[in-house]
């Protein structure tokens, strides 16, 4: 089971967009997927309720909803057989809460917008993950997404310079696209939309998915040439000598059989 936490205490960084599209991708691929909505705004939960057949099933838990008939631990139970858990974290998470939020997280994704305020907030968030939550860089559990970017702008260049200094991998650069807005309105992910309409967006997700599942990428690569079976040898055609009674022996012709 893989647990992926999408985290940034700064509101409006695109956490929910990343979380719901990840959940839709995994579910569409056939993985038993659970989406945990920890944001009191409930955007991910509303998106889940819009999903209809034949879209792949995604189970959901809204931690901000209280049911007096059950305990919180029962409400938070993970269904048996779950393969992927995607957590949409709330905004304004205090540093001391990061340890609990990221406990058992296989991967932690930090989306960052190209603005001075967001860059500063992301810097502090990553510092808290390293110093307070005690997540080591060598574990390769933290990845940054440059979100809603418009390339060839000064702010985008400033964002990329900042990310290069973090010594944290930039796992994807996601453009500012209306396809994400349309997908959210329909209760789908971009991987469930018509491929020709989201071709550029899907291409930008390849590096993110490869970072989340490097073992899957390796498994899908073709075997090295040395390990691939050699092509079956094709015997060379035998030369047939045709002799003409009217020609001398040195005029014999080599003819390939039909």
Buried (B, 14 or more C-beta within 10 A) or exposed (E): EBBBBBBBBBEBBBBBBBBBBBBBBBBBBEBBBBBBBBBEBBBBBBBBEEBEEEBBEBBBBBBEEEEEEEEEEEBEEEEEEBBBBBBBBBBEBEBEBBBEBBEEBBBBBBBBBBBEEBBEBBBEBBEBBBEBBEBEBEEEBBBBBBBBBEEEEEBBEBBBEBBEEBEBBBBBBBBEBEBBEBBBEBBBBBBBBEEEEBEEBBEBBEBBBBBBBEEEEEEEEEEEEEEEEEEEEEEEEEEEEEEEEEEEEEEEEEEEEE
